[in-house]
Amino acid sequence: MAAKTQVLKVSGMSCNHCVNAVKSAVSSLGVDSVEVELKSGNVTVSYDTDKVTEEAIKNAIVEEGYTVE
């Protein structure tokens, strides 16, 4: 198991609905944890790199309509 914590900068989030959409999309990938800070746009994800890729996390966020910077 290769644990990793990644902080992604996400733009386009403006409300709690946005926060929940990002959390739900990323959580569905099987990550260990996901925290979304609306004000800063930071999304902190802890995951096992043997099970989830950074690219998959970014794609899940983009599919919800947000931009990963």
N, C-alpha and C positions, 0 to 999 in steps of 0.2 A: 504494500500500500504506500503510495506516494501522496502524502497530504500536502495541499497547497492552499494558501489564502491569497486571493486576488482582489484588488480594488479596481473597479472599472468606473470610468466617468461616463454617465449617461445623460443625454439631453432630451428634452421634450416632455419630461414629467412635470405636471403642474398641480396635481391634487392627490388625495389619498387613494382614489381609484387607480391612478397611474402606479402608485407604489405597490398596491395589491396585485395589479396585472403583472408587473415585473417580478415580484416575489413568487407568484403562482407559476409563471412561465419557467423561471429558473429552478424552482423547487421540484417541478415535475421531471427534471432531468436526473434527480437522485443525488443532489448535492447534500453535503452535511449541514450547511446553514447558509442563509442569505439575509443580509441586512440592507435596507434601502434608506438612504437619507435624502429626503425630498429637497431640502434647502440647498445642499451642496451638489446633489446629483450623483453622489458616490454610491456604488453598489458593491458591497463587500461579500464575496462568495468564498466559502471554504468547501473544498471538494477533494475527492480521490482522483488523481490524474490517471489512474488505471481504469477508471469507470466513466469519467466525464472529461471532455476536452474544453479548453478555453474557447475554442472556435464554436463549439456547440452552445456554450453559455451566451456568447455574443449573438449568435444566430437567433436564439430564443428571445432575446431582448429586442432585436431588430424586427422579428416577426410580429411583435406586439405593437410595432409602430414607433419605436424610439431609436435614437441614434447613439451608438457607442463610439465615443471619441478616442 
